[in-house]
Each structure stands twice: as structure tokens, then as C-alpha cells.
């Protein structure tokens, strides 16, 4: 996954997509953590990942569960 900072995307809509185990959730968490440290404004997280499961030793899915104590709207599939 390419590196991107919150300041680059603030005020924009961002779609993070990619193959399994490529760092999508980690990238989302890092952007969210950076947003918390600055002026958040309005943030909506749409988490379309399935609950985590394992097939042949490979972990799939996983949702953001700890969004902190912020005013964030989280929509989950």
C-alpha cells in the first residue's frame, strides 16, 4: 500500500481497496489516528470488511472496532 497522510486527503473522500493482507485496515487505522491528532471535523468510516475468518491458515477480513472516544460515524456491512 502506498503511504498517504491525513493532511493530503482532508476534506476529500477516499476509497481504500486492495487484495487480502495488503494493509488496507492498517492504512485506515493510521489515517484515523493522524486525524484524531489534528482537527477532525466530520469523519465517516464505511467499513465493508467481513468479520475475520481463517482459511488454510490465511486470515481474511477484520473490522475496525476501536475508533476511540471521537465523534465518528462508523457504518459497517
C-alpha positions in Angstrom: 0.0 0.0 0.0 1.3 3.5 -0.8 1.9 5.8 2.0 -0.5 8.8 2.3 -1.1 11.3 5.1 -4.3 12.7 6.5 -3.3 16.2 5.5 -3.2 15.1 1.9 -6.8 13.8 1.9 -8.5 16.0 4.4 -11.8 17.2 3.1 -11.9 14.5 0.4 -13.5 11.1 0.0 -11.1 8.2 0.0 -11.6 4.6 -1.1 -9.0 2.1 0.1 -9.2 -1.2 -1.8 -6.8 -4.0 -2.5 -6.1 -7.7 -2.2 -6.2 -9.7 1.0 -3.4 -8.9 3.5 -2.1 -5.8 1.7 -2.5 -3.4 4.7 -5.9 -1.8 4.0 -7.0 -1.9 7.6 -3.6 -0.7 8.9 -3.6 2.2 6.4 -7.1 3.1 7.6 -6.1 3.0 11.2 -3.0 5.1 10.6 -5.0 7.8 8.8 -7.7 7.7 11.5 -5.0 8.1 14.3 -3.5 11.0 12.4 -6.9 12.6 12.0 -7.5 12.3 15.7 -4.3 14.2 16.5 -5.4 17.1 14.2 -8.8 18.9 13.9 -11.0 16.0 13.0 -14.1 17.8 11.7 -16.7 15.3 10.4 -15.5 11.8 9.8 -17.4 8.9 8.5 -15.9 5.4 8.2 -17.6 2.9 6.0 -16.1 -0.5 6.9 -17.1 -3.1 4.4 -14.8 -5.9 5.6 -16.3 -9.1 6.8 -15.7 -10.4 10.3 -12.3 -12.1 10.4 -12.0 -15.7 9.4 -9.2 -18.2 8.6 -9.0 -20.4 5.5 -6.0 -22.7 5.1 -4.0 -20.7 7.6 -4.7 -17.4 5.9 -6.6 -14.7 7.9 -9.2 -12.8 5.9 -11.4 -9.8 6.9 -11.4 -7.9 10.2 -13.2 -4.8 11.1 -12.2 -1.6 12.8 -13.6 -2.0 16.3 -11.8 0.6 18.4 -12.5 4.0 17.0 -11.7 5.8 20.2 -13.7 8.4 22.0 -14.3 10.6 19.0 -17.3 11.9 17.2 -17.1 9.5 14.3 -19.9 7.9 12.3 -19.0 4.2 11.5 -21.1 2.3 9.0 -20.4 -1.4 8.8 -21.6 -4.0 6.4 
